[in-house]
């Protein structure tokens, strides 16, 4: 998902940049009356060739209103555009998953460790701790300075303090040392399993 989003961002930014550049140059050519001052001709059908030209004439704005397909096409196109923009915006708001972590060997050499592999190991170790029913780990940040986001689902009678201490002192510390990282900042969120109240006789 993150790779697709990055590709979409690049394509959209490139297209938007080219469109704005072309539109700006076309408006400047007509607005400053450059063809007359610099003595060059424009292609036939060029929309803005003189300073008094408008972007859209009255005829251009109303020529399709009488067609039965016009308003459904406009509403459908705008709806699709809104959905695409919402999808893109939600994708920007999500924390990007770190793809790779740079592992230093200490001898001037380095290797790339897949971020998914490191997060899976950290997730499995955290889930195996006493009092933890389920764990989810995401790595973000830069490959030379990753950050961990850990979500733990605690058992019904687990004590949050000891669980948090073991996660930070064992699971996160093991992940940090195995990847030869100077530090591994982490945000740990704890949730408890919902259970029915016990009946006391």
N, C-alpha and C positions, 0 to 999 in steps of 0.2 A: 504494500500500500504506500509506504513512504517513497519507494523508488518511483512508482507511478506518479505520485504527487509532485516530486521534484521535476520529473520530465514535463508534466503538465505546466508547472510554474515556468520552466524555461521557454516552452513553446508559446505560452500566453504572453510572457514578457517580451519575447522576440517579435511576435505578431503585433502586439500593442505598440511597441516602439517603432516598427516599420510603418504602421498605419498612421500614427501621430506625426512621424517625420514627413511622410508623403503629403498628408493633409496640411501640415504647417507650411511646407514648401509651396504647395499649390496656392494656398491663400496668400502667401507673401508675394508670389509672382504677380498675381492679379492686384493685390492691394497696393503695391508700390509701382504698378504700371510698368513693370520691367520690360515687357516686349517692346513698348514704344521707346523707352529710354535706351535700351541696349540693342535695339533694331534686330530682333529675332522673332520668328513666327512660332505659334503654338499649334498643336494638332487640331484638326477639326473636331468640334464637339467638346473642346476643353471648357470645363464649367466656369472657371473664374479667370477672365482675361483682362478685365478692367476694374478700376477701383470702385465703381458703382454697382458691380454685379452682386447678387445676393446668393446665399448658399442654396436655398431652395425657393423656386418661384411659386406663385400661387397655383399655377397649373400642375407643377410637379407634386405639390402637397395634396391635391384633390383629385388627380386623374384616376385613381383606382377605387375611390369610395363607392362608386356605383356598382362595382363587381361583387357578386355574392360570396366569393372566396376571400375577400379582402380582410374583413374583421376577424373571421376565424383564424386566418393565417397570422394576423398581427397578435391576437391574443395567445395563440399557440406558441408563436416564437418568443413572446415576452415571458410566458410561463416556463418554457424550456430554459431561457436565459436565467430566470430567477432560481430555478432548481440547480442549475450548474453553479451559479454564484454561491448558493447556500452550501452545496457540497464542497466547493473549494474553500469557503470560509471555515467550515467545520474541520476540514483537513488541516488548515493552518493552525487552528486552536489546539489540536491534539499534540501531545509531546511526541517528538520524533524519536523513534527507536534507533539506538546507536548500532550501526552495522558492523564496525570493527573496533578493536582495542589494540593499541600499540604496546607490545610486550618487549621491554628492554632486557637483554641478556646480561648486562653489566660489563661486557667486553667490547663495547662499541657497535654491537650488532643488535638488530631488532627484528621481531616477527609480528605478524598481524594475527590476532585471535578473533574469531567471529564473535560478535557481541551476543548473538543468540546462544552460542555454546556457553559462554560465561554466565549469562543470565539463567540458563537452564540448570547449570550446576548449583548456582546460588539458590535457585528456587527449590531444587530437590533437597538440599541440605536444610534450608529453613523449614520446609514442610515436614522433615523427619524429626524436628525438635519436639520434645514433650510439650503438650498443650496446644500444638498447632495442628489444625485440621486441614488447612489448605494455604498455599502461598503463591503469590504472583509477583514476578520481578520484571521490571523494565529498566534498561540502561539508556541514558541520554547523555547529552554533553558532547565533548570532543573525544576523539579516540586517544588522545594523550592525557585527558582529564575527564574520565567518565564519572557519571553520577548514577546512583541506583535509587529506584523508587520501588519500595517493597510494601506489598499489601498482605496482611496476615489475617486469616480467619481462625480465631481462637476457639478452642473447645469450650463447652458450657461452663466448666468450673476452673478454667485456667486462670492463673494470676498474671496480669499483663507485665508487671515489673520484671520478674524472673525471665519471662519469655523474651522481652525486649533486650535484656542483658545478654542472653545467650545468642540472640540473633546478631547483635553488634559485636560481641566478643568472640564468637565462633564463626558463624556463616560468613558475615561480611569480612572479618579478618582473614579467613581462609581464602576468600575470593581476591582480596587485596594482595596477599603474599603470593598466591599462585600466578597472578598476572604481573607481579613485580611493580606494583603501583605504589607511589609515595603515599597516596591517600585515596580513599573511596568514599566521598560524602554520600550520605543516604538519607532518604526520607522514609520513615516506617509508619504505616497506618495499620491500626489494629481494629478489628471488628470481632464481635462475638457471635456464636451460633445462637439463634433464637430457639428457645425451648419452652415448653409448657411448665407452668408452676407445679411443683410437686405437692401432692396431697399428704398432709401429716395426720396420722391417726392417733 
